[in-house]
Amino acid sequence: MTVGPCAAAVKTGYGLARPLIITGGWCYVWPCVQQCQLLDLRVMTLDVRSPSVYTKQGVPITVVSTAQVKISA
């Protein structure tokens, strides 16, 4: 399996004590005894904070949130 620069491969199965993570390269997977799954690295987690937000009725609130953004190519 070949892995590009924006992805990682997670290889598991026979002969591996723990999962092997491959980025920007290749790996051989033995059919039926090992697995390899791709993980996209173009997902970013952003912390969004707005300390002075007013509701429609004029009540001040503080907004703290987390967003996950995926970049499409």
C-alpha positions in Angstrom: 0.0 0.0 0.0 1.3 3.5 -0.9 0.6 6.4 1.4 0.6 10.0 0.2 1.8 13.1 2.1 -1.7 14.0 3.4 -2.5 10.6 4.8 -1.2 7.9 7.2 -1.6 4.1 7.0 -2.2 2.1 10.2 -1.0 -1.5 9.8 -2.1 -4.2 12.2 -2.2 -7.9 12.4 0.2 -10.9 12.5 3.8 -10.2 13.3 3.2 -6.8 14.9 3.1 -6.3 18.7 1.5 -2.9 18.3 0.0 -0.9 15.3 2.6 0.4 12.8 1.9 4.0 11.5 3.3 4.8 8.0 3.3 8.4 6.7 4.5 9.4 3.2 5.8 6.0 2.1 4.7 2.4 1.5 4.2 -0.9 3.3 3.5 -4.5 2.3 0.4 -6.2 3.8 0.1 -9.9 4.0 -3.3 -10.8 2.7 -5.7 -12.5 5.2 -3.3 -12.0 8.2 -2.7 -8.2 8.3 -4.9 -5.1 7.8 -4.1 -1.6 6.7 -6.4 1.3 7.0 -5.9 4.9 5.7 -6.2 7.9 8.0 -6.7 11.3 6.4 -4.5 14.0 7.9 -6.3 17.0 6.4 -8.7 17.3 9.4 -7.9 20.1 11.8 -9.3 20.8 15.2 -9.9 24.5 16.0 -10.8 26.0 19.4 -13.3 28.9 18.9 -13.8 31.5 21.6 -16.0 34.6 21.6 -15.9 36.4 25.0 -18.4 39.1 24.2 -21.4 37.8 22.3 -24.8 39.3 22.7 -28.1 37.4 22.2 -31.0 38.8 20.2 -32.5 40.0 23.5 -29.2 41.8 24.5 -27.9 39.3 27.1 -24.1 39.0 27.1 -22.8 35.4 26.9 -19.4 33.8 26.4 -19.1 31.1 23.7 -16.4 28.4 23.9 -16.5 25.7 21.3 -14.4 23.2 19.3 -14.8 22.6 15.6 -13.2 20.0 13.3 -12.5 21.2 9.8 -11.7 19.0 6.9 -9.8 20.6 4.0 -11.0 19.3 0.6 -8.6 19.3 -2.2 
